Amino acid sequence: MTTKRVGILAEFNYEDLELWYPYYRLREEGFETFTIGPEQGKTYNSKHGYPCKAEVGIDDVNHEDLAALIIPGGFAPDYWRRDKRFLDLVKNMYQSGKPTAAICHGAWMFCSAKILKGKKLTCFVAIKDDVENAGGIYEDSPVVVDGNLITSRLPKDLPDFCKAIIAQLKK
Protein backbone atom coordinates (compact mmCIF):
# COMPACT_ATOMS: atom_id res chain seq x y z
CA MET A 1 0.00 0.00 0.00
CA THR A 2 1.34 3.43 -0.87
CA THR A 3 1.28 6.19 1.71
CA LYS A 4 -1.57 8.62 1.25
CA ARG A 5 -0.39 12.20 0.66
CA VAL A 6 -2.11 15.07 2.44
CA GLY A 7 -1.44 18.68 1.47
CA ILE A 8 -1.87 21.54 3.93
CA LEU A 9 -1.97 25.10 2.62
CA ALA A 10 0.55 27.59 4.00
CA GLU A 11 0.70 31.36 3.53
CA PHE A 12 1.46 34.57 5.43
CA ASN A 13 -0.73 34.99 8.55
CA TYR A 14 -1.91 31.37 8.81
CA GLU A 15 -3.27 30.26 12.17
CA ASP A 16 -0.49 28.32 13.91
CA LEU A 17 -2.43 25.47 15.50
CA GLU A 18 -4.69 24.97 12.50
CA LEU A 19 -1.70 24.15 10.31
CA TRP A 20 0.66 22.35 12.69
CA TYR A 21 -1.83 20.24 14.68
CA PRO A 22 -3.16 18.41 11.56
CA TYR A 23 0.34 18.32 10.04
CA TYR A 24 1.73 16.24 12.91
CA ARG A 25 -1.48 14.41 13.88
CA LEU A 26 -1.86 12.94 10.39
CA ARG A 27 1.82 12.02 10.33
CA GLU A 28 1.24 10.06 13.55
CA GLU A 29 -1.38 8.08 11.62
CA GLY A 30 1.14 7.28 8.87
CA PHE A 31 0.06 9.78 6.23
CA GLU A 32 2.60 11.81 4.28
CA THR A 33 1.77 15.42 5.12
CA PHE A 34 3.38 18.42 3.50
CA THR A 35 2.81 22.16 3.19
CA ILE A 36 1.79 23.86 -0.04
CA GLY A 37 2.55 27.55 -0.48
CA PRO A 38 2.62 30.10 -3.26
CA GLU A 39 6.37 29.43 -3.67
CA GLN A 40 8.29 26.26 -2.81
CA GLY A 41 10.98 26.89 -0.22
CA LYS A 42 9.65 30.27 0.86
CA THR A 43 8.98 30.78 4.58
CA TYR A 44 5.62 32.16 5.63
CA ASN A 45 5.09 33.48 9.16
CA SER A 46 1.92 32.75 11.09
CA LYS A 47 -0.30 35.27 12.85
CA HIS A 48 1.94 34.78 15.86
CA GLY A 49 5.26 34.80 13.98
CA TYR A 50 5.86 31.04 13.77
CA PRO A 51 7.60 30.18 10.50
CA CYS A 52 6.46 27.56 8.00
CA LYS A 53 8.50 26.74 4.93
CA ALA A 54 6.41 25.72 1.93
CA GLU A 55 7.62 22.23 1.10
CA VAL A 56 5.85 22.33 -2.27
CA GLY A 57 4.82 25.26 -4.44
CA ILE A 58 1.25 25.53 -5.71
CA ASP A 59 2.46 25.24 -9.33
CA ASP A 60 3.87 21.78 -8.55
CA VAL A 61 0.71 20.31 -6.99
CA ASN A 62 -1.93 18.34 -8.81
CA HIS A 63 -5.14 17.26 -7.09
CA GLU A 64 -4.68 13.79 -8.57
CA ASP A 65 -1.56 13.33 -6.41
CA LEU A 66 -3.34 14.14 -3.13
CA ALA A 67 -5.53 11.99 -0.93
CA ALA A 68 -6.80 15.02 1.03
CA LEU A 69 -6.38 18.78 1.32
CA ILE A 70 -6.48 20.81 4.54
CA ILE A 71 -7.08 24.56 4.61
CA PRO A 72 -6.12 26.25 7.88
CA GLY A 73 -7.58 29.56 8.95
CA GLY A 74 -6.12 32.79 10.17
CA PHE A 75 -5.92 35.54 7.57
CA ALA A 76 -4.11 33.37 5.01
CA PRO A 77 -7.34 32.26 3.27
CA ASP A 78 -7.93 35.87 2.25
CA TYR A 79 -4.75 35.64 0.14
CA TRP A 80 -5.44 32.16 -1.29
CA ARG A 81 -8.97 33.08 -2.36
CA ARG A 82 -7.52 35.73 -4.68
CA ASP A 83 -5.30 33.19 -6.45
CA LYS A 84 -6.88 31.05 -9.17
CA ARG A 85 -4.27 28.31 -8.65
CA PHE A 86 -5.39 27.72 -5.08
CA LEU A 87 -9.07 27.98 -5.96
CA ASP A 88 -8.62 25.45 -8.75
CA LEU A 89 -6.87 23.02 -6.39
CA VAL A 90 -9.69 23.31 -3.85
CA LYS A 91 -12.42 22.93 -6.47
CA ASN A 92 -10.70 19.95 -8.14
CA MET A 93 -10.16 18.19 -4.80
CA TYR A 94 -13.79 18.66 -3.87
CA GLN A 95 -15.14 17.63 -7.26
CA SER A 96 -12.96 14.50 -7.27
CA GLY A 97 -14.63 13.34 -4.05
CA LYS A 98 -11.48 13.51 -1.91
CA PRO A 99 -11.55 14.85 1.65
CA THR A 100 -11.40 18.64 1.40
CA ALA A 101 -11.18 20.17 4.86
CA ALA A 102 -11.23 23.73 6.19
CA ILE A 103 -11.17 25.20 9.66
CA CYS A 104 -12.01 28.69 10.86
CA HIS A 105 -11.59 31.25 8.03
CA GLY A 106 -10.54 28.43 5.68
CA ALA A 107 -14.18 28.13 4.60
CA TRP A 108 -13.65 31.35 2.63
CA MET A 109 -11.93 29.14 0.07
CA PHE A 110 -15.13 27.14 -0.41
CA CYS A 111 -17.09 30.38 -0.89
CA SER A 112 -14.68 31.65 -3.54
CA ALA A 113 -14.39 28.24 -5.23
CA LYS A 114 -18.18 28.28 -5.53
CA ILE A 115 -18.74 24.78 -4.15
CA LEU A 116 -21.08 25.50 -1.23
CA LYS A 117 -24.57 25.51 -2.72
CA GLY A 118 -26.72 23.35 -0.44
CA LYS A 119 -23.76 22.02 1.56
CA LYS A 120 -23.77 21.88 5.38
CA LEU A 121 -20.68 23.28 7.05
CA THR A 122 -19.30 25.25 9.95
CA CYS A 123 -16.68 27.99 10.21
CA PHE A 124 -15.56 30.86 12.40
CA VAL A 125 -18.73 32.77 13.25
CA ALA A 126 -17.43 36.01 11.70
CA ILE A 127 -17.67 34.51 8.19
CA LYS A 128 -21.04 32.80 8.72
CA ASP A 129 -22.74 35.39 6.48
CA ASP A 130 -20.18 34.78 3.71
CA VAL A 131 -20.84 31.04 3.89
CA GLU A 132 -24.61 31.51 3.79
CA ASN A 133 -24.41 34.06 0.98
CA ALA A 134 -22.37 31.51 -1.01
CA GLY A 135 -25.22 28.99 -0.62
CA GLY A 136 -23.90 27.03 2.35
CA ILE A 137 -26.00 25.87 5.28
CA TYR A 138 -24.25 27.00 8.47
CA GLU A 139 -24.24 24.76 11.54
CA ASP A 140 -22.61 25.75 14.84
CA SER A 141 -20.86 22.45 15.66
CA PRO A 142 -17.25 21.42 16.40
CA VAL A 143 -17.09 19.53 13.11
CA VAL A 144 -19.50 19.15 10.20
CA VAL A 145 -19.04 16.50 7.53
CA ASP A 146 -21.11 16.76 4.36
CA GLY A 147 -19.85 14.19 1.91
CA ASN A 148 -16.15 14.87 1.40
CA LEU A 149 -16.40 18.43 2.78
CA ILE A 150 -15.08 18.60 6.36
CA THR A 151 -15.24 21.81 8.38
CA SER A 152 -14.58 23.08 11.91
CA ARG A 153 -14.83 26.41 13.71
CA LEU A 154 -11.82 27.06 15.96
CA PRO A 155 -8.54 25.59 17.24
CA LYS A 156 -10.40 23.99 20.17
CA ASP A 157 -12.24 21.86 17.55
CA LEU A 158 -9.01 20.40 16.13
CA PRO A 159 -9.36 16.95 17.78
CA ASP A 160 -12.79 16.43 16.17
CA PHE A 161 -11.59 17.97 12.88
CA CYS A 162 -8.62 15.62 12.62
CA LYS A 163 -10.69 12.56 13.62
CA ALA A 164 -13.11 13.32 10.77
CA ILE A 165 -10.28 13.74 8.24
CA ILE A 166 -8.58 10.52 9.39
CA ALA A 167 -11.87 8.60 9.22
CA GLN A 168 -12.33 9.59 5.57
CA LEU A 169 -8.71 8.82 4.70
CA LYS A 170 -9.00 5.33 6.21
CA LYS A 171 -12.07 4.38 4.13
C-alpha positions as CSV (number, residue, x, y, z in Angstrom):
1,M,0.0,0.0,0.0
2,T,1.3,3.4,-0.9
3,T,1.3,6.2,1.7
4,K,-1.6,8.6,1.3
5,R,-0.4,12.2,0.7
6,V,-2.1,15.1,2.4
7,G,-1.4,18.7,1.5
8,I,-1.9,21.5,3.9
9,L,-2.0,25.1,2.6
10,A,0.6,27.6,4.0
11,E,0.7,31.4,3.5
12,F,1.5,34.6,5.4
13,N,-0.7,35.0,8.5
14,Y,-1.9,31.4,8.8
15,E,-3.3,30.3,12.2
16,D,-0.5,28.3,13.9
17,L,-2.4,25.5,15.5
18,E,-4.7,25.0,12.5
19,L,-1.7,24.1,10.3
20,W,0.7,22.3,12.7
21,Y,-1.8,20.2,14.7
22,P,-3.2,18.4,11.6
23,Y,0.3,18.3,10.0
24,Y,1.7,16.2,12.9
25,R,-1.5,14.4,13.9
26,L,-1.9,12.9,10.4
27,R,1.8,12.0,10.3
28,E,1.2,10.1,13.5
29,E,-1.4,8.1,11.6
30,G,1.1,7.3,8.9
31,F,0.1,9.8,6.2
32,E,2.6,11.8,4.3
33,T,1.8,15.4,5.1
34,F,3.4,18.4,3.5
35,T,2.8,22.2,3.2
36,I,1.8,23.9,0.0
37,G,2.5,27.6,-0.5
38,P,2.6,30.1,-3.3
39,E,6.4,29.4,-3.7
40,Q,8.3,26.3,-2.8
41,G,11.0,26.9,-0.2
42,K,9.6,30.3,0.9
43,T,9.0,30.8,4.6
44,Y,5.6,32.2,5.6
45,N,5.1,33.5,9.2
46,S,1.9,32.7,11.1
47,K,-0.3,35.3,12.8
48,H,1.9,34.8,15.9
49,G,5.3,34.8,14.0
50,Y,5.9,31.0,13.8
51,P,7.6,30.2,10.5
52,C,6.5,27.6,8.0
53,K,8.5,26.7,4.9
54,A,6.4,25.7,1.9
55,E,7.6,22.2,1.1
56,V,5.9,22.3,-2.3
57,G,4.8,25.3,-4.4
58,I,1.3,25.5,-5.7
59,D,2.5,25.2,-9.3
60,D,3.9,21.8,-8.5
61,V,0.7,20.3,-7.0
62,N,-1.9,18.3,-8.8
63,H,-5.1,17.3,-7.1
64,E,-4.7,13.8,-8.6
65,D,-1.6,13.3,-6.4
66,L,-3.3,14.1,-3.1
67,A,-5.5,12.0,-0.9
68,A,-6.8,15.0,1.0
69,L,-6.4,18.8,1.3
70,I,-6.5,20.8,4.5
71,I,-7.1,24.6,4.6
72,P,-6.1,26.2,7.9
73,G,-7.6,29.6,9.0
74,G,-6.1,32.8,10.2
75,F,-5.9,35.5,7.6
76,A,-4.1,33.4,5.0
77,P,-7.3,32.3,3.3
78,D,-7.9,35.9,2.3
79,Y,-4.7,35.6,0.1
80,W,-5.4,32.2,-1.3
81,R,-9.0,33.1,-2.4
82,R,-7.5,35.7,-4.7
83,D,-5.3,33.2,-6.4
84,K,-6.9,31.0,-9.2
85,R,-4.3,28.3,-8.7
86,F,-5.4,27.7,-5.1
87,L,-9.1,28.0,-6.0
88,D,-8.6,25.4,-8.8
89,L,-6.9,23.0,-6.4
90,V,-9.7,23.3,-3.8
91,K,-12.4,22.9,-6.5
92,N,-10.7,20.0,-8.1
93,M,-10.2,18.2,-4.8
94,Y,-13.8,18.7,-3.9
95,Q,-15.1,17.6,-7.3
96,S,-13.0,14.5,-7.3
97,G,-14.6,13.3,-4.0
98,K,-11.5,13.5,-1.9
99,P,-11.5,14.8,1.7
100,T,-11.4,18.6,1.4
101,A,-11.2,20.2,4.9
102,A,-11.2,23.7,6.2
103,I,-11.2,25.2,9.7
104,C,-12.0,28.7,10.9
105,H,-11.6,31.3,8.0
106,G,-10.5,28.4,5.7
107,A,-14.2,28.1,4.6
108,W,-13.7,31.4,2.6
109,M,-11.9,29.1,0.1
110,F,-15.1,27.1,-0.4
111,C,-17.1,30.4,-0.9
112,S,-14.7,31.7,-3.5
113,A,-14.4,28.2,-5.2
114,K,-18.2,28.3,-5.5
115,I,-18.7,24.8,-4.1
116,L,-21.1,25.5,-1.2
117,K,-24.6,25.5,-2.7
118,G,-26.7,23.3,-0.4
119,K,-23.8,22.0,1.6
120,K,-23.8,21.9,5.4
121,L,-20.7,23.3,7.1
122,T,-19.3,25.3,10.0
123,C,-16.7,28.0,10.2
124,F,-15.6,30.9,12.4
125,V,-18.7,32.8,13.2
126,A,-17.4,36.0,11.7
127,I,-17.7,34.5,8.2
128,K,-21.0,32.8,8.7
129,D,-22.7,35.4,6.5
130,D,-20.2,34.8,3.7
131,V,-20.8,31.0,3.9
132,E,-24.6,31.5,3.8
133,N,-24.4,34.1,1.0
134,A,-22.4,31.5,-1.0
135,G,-25.2,29.0,-0.6
136,G,-23.9,27.0,2.4
137,I,-26.0,25.9,5.3
138,Y,-24.2,27.0,8.5
139,E,-24.2,24.8,11.5
140,D,-22.6,25.8,14.8
141,S,-20.9,22.4,15.7
142,P,-17.2,21.4,16.4
143,V,-17.1,19.5,13.1
144,V,-19.5,19.2,10.2
145,V,-19.0,16.5,7.5
146,D,-21.1,16.8,4.4
147,G,-19.8,14.2,1.9
148,N,-16.1,14.9,1.4
149,L,-16.4,18.4,2.8
150,I,-15.1,18.6,6.4
151,T,-15.2,21.8,8.4
152,S,-14.6,23.1,11.9
153,R,-14.8,26.4,13.7
154,L,-11.8,27.1,16.0
155,P,-8.5,25.6,17.2
156,K,-10.4,24.0,20.2
157,D,-12.2,21.9,17.5
158,L,-9.0,20.4,16.1
159,P,-9.4,17.0,17.8
160,D,-12.8,16.4,16.2
161,F,-11.6,18.0,12.9
162,C,-8.6,15.6,12.6
163,K,-10.7,12.6,13.6
164,A,-13.1,13.3,10.8
165,I,-10.3,13.7,8.2
166,I,-8.6,10.5,9.4
167,A,-11.9,8.6,9.2
168,Q,-12.3,9.6,5.6
169,L,-8.7,8.8,4.7
170,K,-9.0,5.3,6.2
171,K,-12.1,4.4,4.1
